Amino acid sequence: MNEINKTALVVEGGAMRGIFAAGVLDQFIEEEFNPFHTVIGVSAGAINASAYLSKQKRRNFKMFTDYSLRPEYISWMKFLRGGHLMDLDWSWDITSRELPIDMDALFASNADFEIGVTMNSDGRSVFIKPDAENISHVMKASCTVPLFYRNFLEIDNQIVSDGGVSAPIPIQRAVEIGASKIMVIRSRPNSFRMKKGMESKLGRLLFRKHPGLVKALQNRPYNYNSSIDFIQNPPQNLQIVDICPPENFKTKRFTQDYNILVDDYELGRKIGKIAIEKWNL
């Protein structure tokens, strides 16, 4: 492969906001569009990327509009009683049985697949090329949103968290691997800029045994906004195709409205067509 011409796809997470990327990537599957040498995903973006690489059209539409709307998954009542707000254990168990990723198709893809996680010890982003044995565990680890999922998973005896904490838009990873043309699928409108929120403010108290995670939570708004600045002002030798939901995108992190999710999935499908056109210019 000519490294000068290496291409990459970066897929942001965002919990239920991932419905947009699900629509974009389903359009890619329908049009057999996959010009990427490497696909990088964090959190829900890793789930969307896996279904894209396995060519399972509408797999994640069903995940977002069916399984993720069941009371077993998101429950404020359980959360207030000390349980998970987002019960990944339940979600992973049922979708692994009833809505599995086609691993044979995924690993038959020519693209490298990398999943980002955050190291709780020092706050670093680590990107893992999964294999058939560990992919489910690594994807789940990348989705363990601090505070809203109360457990921590381990990879190679290291405690890790949501990959979107340390690398909310992992554009720099695509640059590190040598990509000269990158498509980024975001989960928020272009006008959005991140401010410090609840997780950042509570992190010092709740995660004091995980200093790297606290650091990553504190730095997350800066890393997010810096990534957008880089995307919008790339160096001359780098081409970036930036794909965002429109300003009328309604889905939020914990949206449970079926009609909103369907509408925003269809927005993703429409913008998926535009994304292909932009890439081919």
Secondary structure, 3 states (H helix, E strand, C coil): CCHHHCEEEEECCCHHHHHHHHHHHHHHHHCCCCCCCEEEEECHHHHHHHHHHCCCCCHHHHHHHCHHHCCCCECHHHHHCCCCCECHHHHHHHHHHHCCCCHHHHHHCCCEEEEEEEECCCCCEEEECCCCCCHHHHHHHHCCCCCCCCCCEEECCEEEEEHHHHCCCCHHHHHHCCCCEEEEECCCCCCCCCCCCHHHHHHHHHCCCCHHHHHHHHHHHHHHHHHHHHHHCCCCCCEEEEECCCCCCCCCCCCCCHHHHHHHHHHHHHHHHHHHHHHHC
